[in-house]
Amino acid sequence: MRTDTSAVVDLDGPTHYVDFGGPAGAAPLVAVHGLGGSHANWVAVAPRLAADHRVLALDLAGHGLTRPDHRRTDVDANQALLNRFLREVVAEPAVLMGNSMGGLISILQASRHPQTVSALVLLDPAIPGPRLRHDRQVMLRFAGFGVPGLGAALMTRRRHRLSPRQQVQELLDLCCVDSARVPVDAVDRHVELAAQRQSFPGLERAFLDAARSVMLKLALHERLMSHMRAVDVPVLLLHGEQDRLVPAQAARRAAHRHPGWHVEIAPGLGHVPQLEAPDWTINSYRRWRASLSVPSAHEE
């Protein structure tokens, strides 16, 4: 049975988020999804995290149920949207749990507005790594995104060719080592959302603008690494060893450059551990948080 609540707030336009609840007075935790993701990316972990946090999952502009409308959907624009959400909705420092592009956005938020963030939990974040030979399928897909006109045409064709369930399965197969590990109810939630989004206008442009901005941030790696150095809150970085989109070597490099960060790399996992291995994700987070001696409002 679903116990979460869908809500919309006006942040330069209707902005959707899901409130998974939590004990009175609990520390807030804001979950920030990755490129092409949504609040649904957190349904396998958020209800359990809500045992000791107030858990909110934001849909960034152009993602989930936050339509792009007139808004920009690049990394910096969505970081500004997250900042407004933290200030106007959460209204106190929050743990940011960010996956992929959401991890990158969370790093920028902690660097630019440290007073809004109490800790960072980065799940396979989009961060610079050594130059490696990337997965061929991933390289071809991102190469298409960079060609004017081609990326939008490919995405439009895919949306019309595949059913919502096929779209979700294709994405899970790309992001997971074994997509069969993703809980069935989480898959169903993604399919339901994909069906809702079928009629939304402007999605291809919104996705491509976001994708290109992620690639640009990674290309300007020295500037991004300066933001990483500026982070002054506790950081947990969890990464799948077999991530095809952000190689695990990026996490190893971050561990070397930031010895104060706690980094765990899990064999046999891909890009979305919160979906593929929710137990490992939650247990790793709770062990780390306990090591910080931060009291929680409630223990399961």
SEMAR-514180 format. One record per residue (C-alpha): z, x, y. Coordinates in steps of 0.25 Angstrom, whole numbers, plus 2048, in hexadecimal, padded with zeros to 3 digits. Example, Ala and Ser with C-alpha at 12.3 -4.5 7.8 and 13.67 -1.06 7.14 Angstrom:
<sites>
<site><Z>81F</Z><X>831</X><Y>7EE</Y></site>
<site><Z>81D</Z><X>837</X><Y>7FC</Y></site>
</sites>
This chain:
<sites>
<site><Z>800</Z><X>800</X><Y>800</Y></site>
<site><Z>7FC</Z><X>805</X><Y>80E</Y></site>
<site><Z>808</Z><X>807</X><Y>817</Y></site>
<site><Z>800</Z><X>80E</X><Y>823</Y></site>
<site><Z>7FD</Z><X>807</X><Y>830</Y></site>
<site><Z>7EF</Z><X>809</X><Y>837</Y></site>
<site><Z>7F0</Z><X>80A</X><Y>846</Y></site>
<site><Z>7E7</Z><X>80C</X><Y>852</Y></site>
<site><Z>7EB</Z><X>813</X><Y>85F</Y></site>
<site><Z>7E2</Z><X>815</X><Y>86C</Y></site>
<site><Z>7E0</Z><X>824</X><Y>86E</Y></site>
<site><Z>7D3</Z><X>824</X><Y>876</Y></site>
<site><Z>7CF</Z><X>819</X><Y>86C</Y></site>
<site><Z>7D4</Z><X>812</X><Y>860</Y></site>
<site><Z>7DB</Z><X>81D</X><Y>857</Y></site>
<site><Z>7DF</Z><X>819</X><Y>849</Y></site>
<site><Z>7EB</Z><X>81E</X><Y>841</Y></site>
<site><Z>7F3</Z><X>81A</X><Y>835</Y></site>
<site><Z>802</Z><X>81A</X><Y>836</Y></site>
<site><Z>808</Z><X>81D</X><Y>828</Y></site>
<site><Z>816</Z><X>81A</X><Y>82D</Y></site>
<site><Z>823</Z><X>823</X><Y>82A</Y></site>
<site><Z>832</Z><X>822</X><Y>82C</Y></site>
<site><Z>837</Z><X>81F</X><Y>83A</Y></site>
<site><Z>839</Z><X>82C</X><Y>842</Y></site>
<site><Z>830</Z><X>834</X><Y>839</Y></site>
<site><Z>828</Z><X>840</X><Y>83E</Y></site>
<site><Z>81A</Z><X>83C</X><Y>840</Y></site>
<site><Z>80E</Z><X>841</X><Y>838</Y></site>
<site><Z>800</Z><X>83F</X><Y>83D</Y></site>
<site><Z>7F5</Z><X>841</X><Y>833</Y></site>
<site><Z>7E8</Z><X>846</X><Y>838</Y></site>
<site><Z>7DC</Z><X>845</X><Y>82F</Y></site>
<site><Z>7CF</Z><X>84E</X><Y>82E</Y></site>
<site><Z>7C1</Z><X>84D</X><Y>831</Y></site>
<site><Z>7BB</Z><X>83F</X><Y>82C</Y></site>
<site><Z>7C9</Z><X>83B</X><Y>828</Y></site>
<site><Z>7D3</Z><X>831</X><Y>82C</Y></site>
<site><Z>7E1</Z><X>82B</X><Y>82A</Y></site>
<site><Z>7DD</Z><X>828</X><Y>81C</Y></site>
<site><Z>7DE</Z><X>837</X><Y>819</Y></site>
<site><Z>7ED</Z><X>836</X><Y>819</Y></site>
<site><Z>7F0</Z><X>829</X><Y>811</Y></site>
<site><Z>7F4</Z><X>832</X><Y>804</Y></site>
<site><Z>7FF</Z><X>839</X><Y>80C</Y></site>
<site><Z>803</Z><X>831</X><Y>818</Y></site>
<site><Z>80B</Z><X>826</X><Y>812</Y></site>
<site><Z>814</Z><X>831</X><Y>80B</Y></site>
<site><Z>815</Z><X>83A</X><Y>817</Y></site>
<site><Z>81A</Z><X>82D</X><Y>81E</Y></site>
<site><Z>826</Z><X>82E</X><Y>816</Y></site>
<site><Z>82B</Z><X>838</X><Y>820</Y></site>
<site><Z>821</Z><X>838</X><Y>82C</Y></site>
<site><Z>81B</Z><X>82D</X><Y>835</Y></site>
<site><Z>80D</Z><X>830</X><Y>830</Y></site>
<site><Z>801</Z><X>82C</X><Y>839</Y></site>
<site><Z>7F2</Z><X>82F</X><Y>835</Y></site>
<site><Z>7E8</Z><X>82F</X><Y>841</Y></site>
<site><Z>7D9</Z><X>82C</X><Y>840</Y></site>
<site><Z>7D2</Z><X>836</X><Y>849</Y></site>
<site><Z>7C7</Z><X>832</X><Y>852</Y></site>
<site><Z>7BB</Z><X>82F</X><Y>849</Y></site>
<site><Z>7C3</Z><X>82E</X><Y>83D</Y></site>
<site><Z>7CA</Z><X>824</X><Y>834</Y></site>
<site><Z>7CB</Z><X>817</X><Y>83D</Y></site>
<site><Z>7CB</Z><X>81E</X><Y>84A</Y></site>
<site><Z>7BC</Z><X>81B</X><Y>84F</Y></site>
<site><Z>7B6</Z><X>826</X><Y>857</Y></site>
<site><Z>7B1</Z><X>81D</X><Y>862</Y></site>
<site><Z>7B0</Z><X>825</X><Y>86F</Y></site>
<site><Z>7B9</Z><X>830</X><Y>86B</Y></site>
<site><Z>7B6</Z><X>83E</X><Y>867</Y></site>
<site><Z>7B9</Z><X>842</X><Y>858</Y></site>
<site><Z>7BA</Z><X>851</X><Y>858</Y></site>
<site><Z>7C6</Z><X>859</X><Y>855</Y></site>
<site><Z>7CB</Z><X>85B</X><Y>863</Y></site>
<site><Z>7C9</Z><X>84C</X><Y>866</Y></site>
<site><Z>7D1</Z><X>848</X><Y>85A</Y></site>
<site><Z>7DC</Z><X>852</X><Y>85D</Y></site>
<site><Z>7DD</Z><X>84B</X><Y>86A</Y></site>
<site><Z>7DE</Z><X>83E</X><Y>863</Y></site>
<site><Z>7E9</Z><X>843</X><Y>85A</Y></site>
<site><Z>7F0</Z><X>848</X><Y>866</Y></site>
<site><Z>7F0</Z><X>83A</X><Y>86D</Y></site>
<site><Z>7F5</Z><X>834</X><Y>85F</Y></site>
<site><Z>800</Z><X>83D</X><Y>85E</Y></site>
<site><Z>805</Z><X>83B</X><Y>86C</Y></site>
<site><Z>802</Z><X>82C</X><Y>86E</Y></site>
<site><Z>805</Z><X>827</X><Y>860</Y></site>
<site><Z>80E</Z><X>831</X><Y>859</Y></site>
<site><Z>815</Z><X>835</X><Y>865</Y></site>
<site><Z>81D</Z><X>841</X><Y>85F</Y></site>
<site><Z>819</Z><X>84E</X><Y>858</Y></site>
<site><Z>813</Z><X>84B</X><Y>84A</Y></site>
<site><Z>80F</Z><X>853</X><Y>83E</Y></site>
<site><Z>800</Z><X>854</X><Y>83E</Y></site>
<site><Z>7FA</Z><X>853</X><Y>830</Y></site>
<site><Z>7EB</Z><X>857</X><Y>831</Y></site>
<site><Z>7E0</Z><X>858</X><Y>827</Y></site>
<site><Z>7D3</Z><X>860</X><Y>829</Y></site>
<site><Z>7CF</Z><X>85D</X><Y>837</Y></site>
<site><Z>7DC</Z><X>855</X><Y>839</Y></site>
<site><Z>7E3</Z><X>863</X><Y>836</Y></site>
<site><Z>7DA</Z><X>869</X><Y>841</Y></site>
<site><Z>7DD</Z><X>85E</X><Y>84B</Y></site>
<site><Z>7EC</Z><X>85F</X><Y>848</Y></site>
<site><Z>7EC</Z><X>86E</X><Y>84A</Y></site>
<site><Z>7E6</Z><X>86C</X><Y>858</Y></site>
<site><Z>7F0</Z><X>861</X><Y>85B</Y></site>
<site><Z>7FC</Z><X>86A</X><Y>858</Y></site>
<site><Z>7F6</Z><X>876</X><Y>860</Y></site>
<site><Z>7F2</Z><X>86D</X><Y>86C</Y></site>
<site><Z>7FE</Z><X>863</X><Y>86C</Y></site>
<site><Z>809</Z><X>86A</X><Y>864</Y></site>
<site><Z>813</Z><X>860</X><Y>86A</Y></site>
<site><Z>80D</Z><X>855</X><Y>861</Y></site>
<site><Z>80D</Z><X>85C</X><Y>854</Y></site>
<site><Z>81A</Z><X>85F</X><Y>84B</Y></site>
<site><Z>812</Z><X>865</X><Y>83F</Y></site>
<site><Z>804</Z><X>867</X><Y>839</Y></site>
<site><Z>800</Z><X>864</X><Y>82B</Y></site>
<site><Z>7F2</Z><X>868</X><Y>829</Y></site>
<site><Z>7EA</Z><X>864</X><Y>81D</Y></site>
<site><Z>7DE</Z><X>86C</X><Y>81B</Y></site>
<site><Z>7DC</Z><X>86D</X><Y>82A</Y></site>
<site><Z>7CF</Z><X>871</X><Y>830</Y></site>
<site><Z>7D2</Z><X>87F</X><Y>835</Y></site>
<site><Z>7CB</Z><X>88C</X><Y>835</Y></site>
<site><Z>7CA</Z><X>895</X><Y>828</Y></site>
<site><Z>7C2</Z><X>8A1</X><Y>824</Y></site>
<site><Z>7B3</Z><X>8A0</X><Y>822</Y></site>
<site><Z>7B1</Z><X>89B</X><Y>814</Y></site>
<site><Z>7A5</Z><X>895</X><Y>80D</Y></site>
<site><Z>7A8</Z><X>886</X><Y>80E</Y></site>
<site><Z>7A5</Z><X>87B</X><Y>804</Y></site>
<site><Z>796</Z><X>878</X><Y>804</Y></site>
<site><Z>797</Z><X>869</X><Y>805</Y></site>
<site><Z>7A1</Z><X>86A</X><Y>811</Y></site>
<site><Z>798</Z><X>874</X><Y>818</Y></site>
<site><Z>78C</Z><X>86B</X><Y>817</Y></site>
<site><Z>793</Z><X>85F</X><Y>81C</Y></site>
<site><Z>799</Z><X>866</X><Y>828</Y></site>
<site><Z>78B</Z><X>86D</X><Y>82B</Y></site>
<site><Z>785</Z><X>85F</X><Y>82C</Y></site>
<site><Z>790</Z><X>85A</X><Y>836</Y></site>
<site><Z>78C</Z><X>865</X><Y>83F</Y></site>
<site><Z>77D</Z><X>861</X><Y>840</Y></site>
<site><Z>77A</Z><X>857</X><Y>84B</Y></site>
<site><Z>776</Z><X>84A</X><Y>845</Y></site>
<site><Z>777</Z><X>84E</X><Y>837</Y></site>
<site><Z>786</Z><X>84C</X><Y>835</Y></site>
<site><Z>786</Z><X>83E</X><Y>83B</Y></site>
<site><Z>77A</Z><X>83A</X><Y>832</Y></site>
<site><Z>780</Z><X>840</X><Y>825</Y></site>
<site><Z>78D</Z><X>838</X><Y>828</Y></site>
<site><Z>786</Z><X>82B</X><Y>82B</Y></site>
<site><Z>77E</Z><X>82C</X><Y>81F</Y></site>
<site><Z>78B</Z><X>82F</X><Y>817</Y></site>
<site><Z>792</Z><X>823</X><Y>81D</Y></site>
<site><Z>787</Z><X>81A</X><Y>819</Y></site>
<site><Z>784</Z><X>820</X><Y>80B</Y></site>
<site><Z>792</Z><X>820</X><Y>806</Y></site>
<site><Z>79D</Z><X>815</X><Y>804</Y></site>
<site><Z>7AA</Z><X>817</X><Y>80B</Y></site>
<site><Z>7B0</Z><X>81B</X><Y>7FD</Y></site>
<site><Z>7A5</Z><X>825</X><Y>7FB</Y></site>
<site><Z>7A7</Z><X>82B</X><Y>809</Y></site>
<site><Z>7B6</Z><X>82D</X><Y>806</Y></site>
<site><Z>7B3</Z><X>833</X><Y>7F8</Y></site>
<site><Z>7A9</Z><X>83D</X><Y>7FD</Y></site>
<site><Z>7B3</Z><X>841</X><Y>808</Y></site>
<site><Z>7BF</Z><X>843</X><Y>7FE</Y></site>
<site><Z>7B6</Z><X>84B</X><Y>7F4</Y></site>
<site><Z>7B3</Z><X>854</X><Y>800</Y></site>
<site><Z>7C1</Z><X>856</X><Y>804</Y></site>
<site><Z>7C9</Z><X>856</X><Y>7F7</Y></site>
<site><Z>7C8</Z><X>85F</X><Y>7EB</Y></site>
<site><Z>7CA</Z><X>852</X><Y>7E2</Y></site>
<site><Z>7C9</Z><X>845</X><Y>7EA</Y></site>
<site><Z>7CE</Z><X>83D</X><Y>7DE</Y></site>
<site><Z>7DC</Z><X>842</X><Y>7E2</Y></site>
<site><Z>7DC</Z><X>83A</X><Y>7EF</Y></site>
<site><Z>7E4</Z><X>82D</X><Y>7ED</Y></site>
<site><Z>7DC</Z><X>821</X><Y>7EB</Y></site>
<site><Z>7E2</Z><X>819</X><Y>7F6</Y></site>
<site><Z>7DF</Z><X>824</X><Y>7FF</Y></site>
<site><Z>7D1</Z><X>824</X><Y>7FB</Y></site>
<site><Z>7D0</Z><X>815</X><Y>7FD</Y></site>
<site><Z>7D6</Z><X>816</X><Y>80B</Y></site>
<site><Z>7CB</Z><X>820</X><Y>80F</Y></site>
<site><Z>7C0</Z><X>817</X><Y>809</Y></site>
<site><Z>7C6</Z><X>80B</X><Y>811</Y></site>
<site><Z>7C6</Z><X>813</X><Y>81E</Y></site>
<site><Z>7B8</Z><X>818</X><Y>81B</Y></site>
<site><Z>7B3</Z><X>80A</X><Y>819</Y></site>
<site><Z>7B9</Z><X>806</X><Y>827</Y></site>
<site><Z>7B2</Z><X>811</X><Y>82E</Y></site>
<site><Z>7A4</Z><X>80E</X><Y>829</Y></site>
<site><Z>7A1</Z><X>806</X><Y>835</Y></site>
<site><Z>7A7</Z><X>80F</X><Y>83F</Y></site>
<site><Z>79D</Z><X>815</X><Y>849</Y></site>
<site><Z>79D</Z><X>823</X><Y>84D</Y></site>
<site><Z>7A3</Z><X>829</X><Y>841</Y></site>
<site><Z>799</Z><X>834</X><Y>83E</Y></site>
<site><Z>799</Z><X>839</X><Y>84C</Y></site>
<site><Z>7A8</Z><X>839</X><Y>84C</Y></site>
<site><Z>7A9</Z><X>841</X><Y>83F</Y></site>
<site><Z>79F</Z><X>84B</X><Y>843</Y></site>
<site><Z>7A5</Z><X>84E</X><Y>851</Y></site>
<site><Z>7B3</Z><X>850</X><Y>849</Y></site>
<site><Z>7AC</Z><X>859</X><Y>83F</Y></site>
<site><Z>7A5</Z><X>861</X><Y>848</Y></site>
<site><Z>7B1</Z><X>863</X><Y>851</Y></site>
<site><Z>7B9</Z><X>868</X><Y>844</Y></site>
<site><Z>7AE</Z><X>872</X><Y>841</Y></site>
<site><Z>7AE</Z><X>877</X><Y>850</Y></site>
<site><Z>7BD</Z><X>879</X><Y>850</Y></site>
<site><Z>7BC</Z><X>881</X><Y>843</Y></site>
<site><Z>7B1</Z><X>889</X><Y>849</Y></site>
<site><Z>7BA</Z><X>88D</X><Y>855</Y></site>
<site><Z>7C4</Z><X>892</X><Y>84B</Y></site>
<site><Z>7CC</Z><X>89B</X><Y>855</Y></site>
<site><Z>7CF</Z><X>890</X><Y>85E</Y></site>
<site><Z>7D3</Z><X>887</X><Y>853</Y></site>
<site><Z>7DC</Z><X>892</X><Y>84D</Y></site>
<site><Z>7E3</Z><X>893</X><Y>85B</Y></site>
<site><Z>7E7</Z><X>885</X><Y>85A</Y></site>
<site><Z>7EC</Z><X>888</X><Y>84C</Y></site>
<site><Z>7F5</Z><X>893</X><Y>852</Y></site>
<site><Z>7FA</Z><X>88A</X><Y>85C</Y></site>
<site><Z>800</Z><X>880</X><Y>853</Y></site>
<site><Z>80F</Z><X>881</X><Y>854</Y></site>
<site><Z>814</Z><X>877</X><Y>84A</Y></site>
<site><Z>817</Z><X>878</X><Y>83B</Y></site>
<site><Z>80A</Z><X>878</X><Y>833</Y></site>
<site><Z>807</Z><X>874</X><Y>824</Y></site>
<site><Z>7F9</Z><X>877</X><Y>820</Y></site>
<site><Z>7F4</Z><X>871</X><Y>812</Y></site>
<site><Z>7E7</Z><X>874</X><Y>80D</Y></site>
<site><Z>7DE</Z><X>871</X><Y>800</Y></site>
<site><Z>7DA</Z><X>87E</X><Y>7F9</Y></site>
<site><Z>7CC</Z><X>877</X><Y>7F6</Y></site>
<site><Z>7CA</Z><X>871</X><Y>804</Y></site>
<site><Z>7BA</Z><X>871</X><Y>805</Y></site>
<site><Z>7BB</Z><X>86E</X><Y>814</Y></site>
<site><Z>7C5</Z><X>878</X><Y>81A</Y></site>
<site><Z>7C7</Z><X>883</X><Y>810</Y></site>
<site><Z>7D5</Z><X>887</X><Y>80C</Y></site>
<site><Z>7D3</Z><X>895</X><Y>812</Y></site>
<site><Z>7D5</Z><X>88E</X><Y>81F</Y></site>
<site><Z>7E3</Z><X>88A</X><Y>81C</Y></site>
<site><Z>7E6</Z><X>898</X><Y>816</Y></site>
<site><Z>7E1</Z><X>89E</X><Y>823</Y></site>
<site><Z>7EA</Z><X>895</X><Y>82B</Y></site>
<site><Z>7F6</Z><X>899</X><Y>822</Y></site>
<site><Z>7F3</Z><X>8A8</X><Y>825</Y></site>
<site><Z>7F1</Z><X>8A5</X><Y>834</Y></site>
<site><Z>7FD</Z><X>89C</X><Y>836</Y></site>
<site><Z>808</Z><X>8A1</X><Y>82D</Y></site>
<site><Z>812</Z><X>896</X><Y>832</Y></site>
<site><Z>809</Z><X>88B</X><Y>82C</Y></site>
<site><Z>80C</Z><X>886</X><Y>81E</Y></site>
<site><Z>7FF</Z><X>886</X><Y>816</Y></site>
<site><Z>7FD</Z><X>880</X><Y>808</Y></site>
<site><Z>7EF</Z><X>880</X><Y>801</Y></site>
<site><Z>7EE</Z><X>877</X><Y>7F5</Y></site>
<site><Z>7E5</Z><X>87B</X><Y>7EA</Y></site>
<site><Z>7DB</Z><X>870</X><Y>7E5</Y></site>
<site><Z>7DC</Z><X>868</X><Y>7F2</Y></site>
<site><Z>7D1</Z><X>865</X><Y>7FC</Y></site>
<site><Z>7D0</Z><X>861</X><Y>80B</Y></site>
<site><Z>7D9</Z><X>855</X><Y>80B</Y></site>
<site><Z>7E6</Z><X>858</X><Y>803</Y></site>
<site><Z>7ED</Z><X>84B</X><Y>809</Y></site>
<site><Z>7E3</Z><X>843</X><Y>801</Y></site>
<site><Z>7E1</Z><X>84C</X><Y>7F5</Y></site>
<site><Z>7EF</Z><X>851</X><Y>7F3</Y></site>
<site><Z>7F9</Z><X>848</X><Y>7FB</Y></site>
<site><Z>805</Z><X>84C</X><Y>7F3</Y></site>
<site><Z>802</Z><X>85B</X><Y>7F6</Y></site>
<site><Z>800</Z><X>858</X><Y>804</Y></site>
<site><Z>80D</Z><X>850</X><Y>806</Y></site>
<site><Z>815</Z><X>859</X><Y>7FE</Y></site>
<site><Z>810</Z><X>866</X><Y>805</Y></site>
<site><Z>813</Z><X>85F</X><Y>813</Y></site>
<site><Z>821</Z><X>85B</X><Y>80F</Y></site>
<site><Z>825</Z><X>869</X><Y>809</Y></site>
<site><Z>820</Z><X>86F</X><Y>816</Y></site>
<site><Z>827</Z><X>865</X><Y>81F</Y></site>
<site><Z>834</Z><X>867</X><Y>818</Y></site>
<site><Z>832</Z><X>876</X><Y>81A</Y></site>
<site><Z>832</Z><X>874</X><Y>829</Y></site>
<site><Z>840</Z><X>86D</X><Y>828</Y></site>
<site><Z>83A</Z><X>861</X><Y>82F</Y></site>
<site><Z>842</Z><X>855</X><Y>82C</Y></site>
<site><Z>83A</Z><X>849</X><Y>828</Y></site>
<site><Z>83E</Z><X>83A</X><Y>82A</Y></site>
<site><Z>83D</Z><X>836</X><Y>81B</Y></site>
<site><Z>83B</Z><X>83D</X><Y>80E</Y></site>
<site><Z>833</Z><X>836</X><Y>803</Y></site>
</sites>
